[in-house]
Amino acid sequence: MIFESSQFVFKAPRDLIRARRVLIKPCASYPVPYPVTTSRDVLWEIVRGIREVSDADILILESAASGGAVYPVYQALSYDFPRVLMLDVNDSIQVEVDNPLSKPFAVETFWVPNVILSSDYSISVTPAKVVKGVPQFSIMNLITLLPTAKYGEKMAGAWGALYDLGINKVAADLYFTLPFDLGIVDATQKFTGDDPVHGKGENYGKIFVGEPFQADSEAAEVLGLKPEYLDLIREARVQSGG
């Protein structure tokens, strides 16, 4: 679904209404406001929409690009929502999860926070970003759920080991390994930069909502982009017969 940003109202899907624990994954690795990170207003609209229909536990989970604690980043972005538990990926218990693809693109198993697996409904919400020519929407947003202690490299920075494997391949593997229920791409502005923080915003005034592959595909079409990870996901679907 495509919304005008000024008219965006989050209506909880039926499966979310039945959930007892809802996980929200923002793009919040840097203490820099939208369009670098997920807008507080959009995040609050999601929390509000959930609270209208459910008393489920709401968790927000992210990690800091610095490799340090993410809580100062939450504070800088004014993520201070009532009855919402703020969590740090790197403080979580990590469990190893197999990639279900018979022929993974890059990674056969991932170490992920166990809280993801114990959540009943999961949402990835991110700004529309293009960094070094690579579109980064709701599926690419899952990368920072991986602990920097296991996937970081001192020379390459946070998650450097994954970039060495090919970040689009890793994102495609994650899509199948951590199947999030909903993707939200906030293209009120499209951010384009040579690094994740420094760049410029271009007004589009749209918000895309749907299953993550659907939301990312619609955003890519409207913004005139061709994320490589979406092509890889299509390829894997054909190979698996669905």
C-alpha positions, 0 to 999 in steps of 0.5 A, a space after each residue: 500500500 502507498 500512502 501520502 505522508 501527510 495522511 499516513 495512519 497506521 492500522 494494525 493488521 489482523 495478525 498483529 492484533 492477535 500478537 502478545 509481543 510486537 517487535 519494531 526494528 527502526 533504522 536508528 544506528 546513528 544519532 542523526 534525525 530523519 531522513 538518516 534515521 527512522 522518523 520519531 513521528 512515524 514510529 510514534 504513529 505505529 506505536 499509537 496504532 498498535 495501542 488502539 487495538 492491543 495491549 501487547 508488549 512492544 519492543 524496539 530493537 536496534 544497534 549502534 554503528 559505533 559498536 557501543 550502547 544504542 541507548 544514547 542514540 535512542 535518547 538523541 532521536 527522542 525515542 521516548 514512548 510510554 510502555 515501550 521497551 527499548 533494547 540493544 542488539 548487543 545486550 541480547 542473548 544471541 542464538 544461531 539460526 540456519 538459513 532455510 535456502 538450500 543454496 544461500 547467497 552468502 551466509 549459511 547461519 546467522 547469529 541473531 537476538 533471541 528476542 526476535 524469535 520470541 516475538 509474535 509480530 515483527 515490523 521493519 520501519 526505515 527511511 528511503 535511503 541510497 548509500 553509495 548507490 545501494 538502496 536501503 529499504 526495510 529488508 536491508 534494515 535487518 542488517 543491523 539486527 546482527 551483533 557487531 561483536 560477531 560481524 564487525 571488523 575494526 578496519 571496515 567498521 560495524 558489520 564490515 565482515 558482512 559487507 565483505 561478503 556482499 551486502 545485497 547477498 546478505 540482505 537476501 539471505 536475511 529476508 528468508 532467515 528472519 521473515 519479518 511480517 511488515 515493512 514500512 518505507 518512509 519516502 517522505 524524503 529520499 536520502 542519497 549519500 556517499 555514507 550513511 549520515 552525510 547526504 541530501 534529501 529529495 521530497 517524495 511525500 510517500 510511505 510504503 507499507 506491506 510485506 517487506 518484499 512488497 513494500 521495498 518493491 513498490 518503493 523501488 518502482 516509485 523512486 526509480 531504483 533497482 535494489 540488487 537484493 530484490 532481484 536475488 530474492 526473486 531468483 531464490 523464490 523461482 529456484 524454490 518454486 514459490 
